[in-house]
């Protein structure tokens, strides 16, 4: 199990919910937990993954996500079981949409 942590400066998002859990931990999938953080203009993303050695791929996927979404004021935890970048992007988009009040 590899643990990764990333920090991003980004505009703040207004949460519609206190915390959101999206996805399931299973083969080729992951779960994303979004919760409020103490710092308004930044986002911390912690990843626990079964696939070691993909830090540069995670960095690229997360940077693209941050470029599309204002997620300041959040702490995002990801528990991964080998999801592809497309699945990671899908789950992150779903989770932040739910957090902001979009999907129910």
KOLTOR-744308 format. One record per residue (C-alpha): residue number from 1; x, y, z. Coordinates in nm, 4 decimals. Example, Ala and Ser with C-alpha at 12.3 -4.5 7.8 and 13.67 -1.06 7.14 Angstrom:
2
{1 {1.2300 -0.4500 0.7800}}
{2 {1.3670 -0.1060 0.7140}}
END
This chain:
104
{1 {0.0000 0.0000 0.0000}}
{2 {0.1407 0.3367 -0.1012}}
{3 {0.0393 0.6646 0.0640}}
{4 {0.0568 0.9902 -0.1317}}
{5 {-0.0349 1.3449 -0.0320}}
{6 {-0.0827 1.6515 -0.2501}}
{7 {-0.1615 2.0146 -0.1681}}
{8 {-0.3203 2.2622 -0.4096}}
{9 {-0.4061 2.6323 -0.3859}}
{10 {-0.7487 2.6858 -0.5403}}
{11 {-1.0568 2.9047 -0.4928}}
{12 {-1.2976 2.7948 -0.2215}}
{13 {-1.6057 2.5816 -0.2830}}
{14 {-1.9246 2.6226 -0.0818}}
{15 {-2.0353 2.2829 0.0484}}
{16 {-2.3973 2.1761 0.0390}}
{17 {-2.3142 1.8784 0.2604}}
{18 {-2.0766 1.8277 0.5523}}
{19 {-1.9036 1.5299 0.3917}}
{20 {-1.9596 1.3083 0.0891}}
{21 {-1.8525 0.9509 0.0119}}
{22 {-1.8558 0.8386 -0.3503}}
{23 {-1.7589 0.5047 -0.5048}}
{24 {-1.6539 0.1744 -0.3512}}
{25 {-1.3192 0.0195 -0.2756}}
{26 {-1.2932 -0.2813 -0.5024}}
{27 {-1.0831 -0.4218 -0.7817}}
{28 {-1.0280 -0.1486 -1.0403}}
{29 {-1.2285 0.1071 -0.8443}}
{30 {-1.1867 0.3559 -0.5608}}
{31 {-1.3771 0.5582 -0.3041}}
{32 {-1.3514 0.9329 -0.2606}}
{33 {-1.4354 1.1106 0.0653}}
{34 {-1.4711 1.4898 0.0493}}
{35 {-1.5018 1.6824 0.3729}}
{36 {-1.4543 2.0423 0.4862}}
{37 {-1.1020 2.1478 0.5802}}
{38 {-0.9708 2.4245 0.8021}}
{39 {-0.7935 2.6178 0.5259}}
{40 {-1.0219 2.8014 0.2825}}
{41 {-0.7943 2.8597 -0.0179}}
{42 {-0.6292 2.5202 -0.0334}}
{43 {-0.7114 2.1551 -0.0846}}
{44 {-0.5286 1.8546 0.0552}}
{45 {-0.5664 1.5223 -0.1243}}
{46 {-0.4507 1.2047 0.0505}}
{47 {-0.4320 0.8802 -0.1442}}
{48 {-0.3939 0.5250 -0.0239}}
{49 {-0.3392 0.2996 -0.3236}}
{50 {-0.2576 -0.0630 -0.3930}}
{51 {-0.0724 0.0390 -0.7126}}
{52 {0.2783 0.1535 -0.6204}}
{53 {0.4964 0.3835 -0.8286}}
{54 {0.2304 0.5928 -1.0036}}
{55 {0.2820 0.9232 -0.8193}}
{56 {0.3483 1.1148 -1.1413}}
{57 {0.0221 0.9850 -1.2937}}
{58 {-0.1715 1.0802 -0.9791}}
{59 {-0.0140 1.4282 -0.9900}}
{60 {-0.1251 1.4782 -1.3520}}
{61 {-0.4817 1.3536 -1.2933}}
{62 {-0.5217 1.5666 -0.9805}}
{63 {-0.3760 1.8792 -1.1446}}
{64 {-0.6267 1.8418 -1.4293}}
{65 {-0.9098 1.7987 -1.1754}}
{66 {-0.7999 2.1105 -0.9835}}
{67 {-0.7840 2.3070 -1.3115}}
{68 {-1.1546 2.2253 -1.3713}}
{69 {-1.2914 2.2602 -1.0165}}
{70 {-1.2596 2.5124 -0.7344}}
{71 {-1.2163 2.2867 -0.4321}}
{72 {-1.0489 2.5128 -0.1782}}
{73 {-1.1539 2.4440 0.1785}}
{74 {-1.1735 2.0688 0.1264}}
{75 {-0.9840 1.7622 0.2363}}
{76 {-1.0151 1.4768 -0.0128}}
{77 {-0.9261 1.1202 0.0845}}
{78 {-0.8973 0.8530 -0.1847}}
{79 {-0.8804 0.4790 -0.1170}}
{80 {-0.7753 0.3149 -0.4433}}
{81 {-0.7640 -0.0446 -0.5625}}
{82 {-0.5982 0.0109 -0.9015}}
{83 {-0.8486 0.2410 -1.0727}}
{84 {-0.7559 0.3803 -1.4138}}
{85 {-0.7115 0.7574 -1.4561}}
{86 {-1.0534 0.7748 -1.6264}}
{87 {-1.2238 0.6125 -1.3256}}
{88 {-1.0334 0.8418 -1.0868}}
{89 {-1.1530 1.1454 -1.2834}}
{90 {-1.5110 1.0182 -1.2885}}
{91 {-1.5210 0.9527 -0.9120}}
{92 {-1.3602 1.2881 -0.8277}}
{93 {-1.6114 1.4704 -1.0492}}
{94 {-1.9020 1.2788 -0.8917}}
{95 {-1.7803 1.3424 -0.5380}}
{96 {-1.7251 1.7165 -0.5811}}
{97 {-2.0601 1.7515 -0.7581}}
{98 {-2.2349 1.5819 -0.4653}}
{99 {-2.0389 1.7931 -0.2163}}
{100 {-2.1537 2.1098 -0.3922}}
{101 {-2.5136 1.9879 -0.4020}}
{102 {-2.5343 1.8676 -0.7642}}
{103 {-2.5949 1.4903 -0.7564}}
{104 {-2.8293 1.3436 -0.4996}}
END
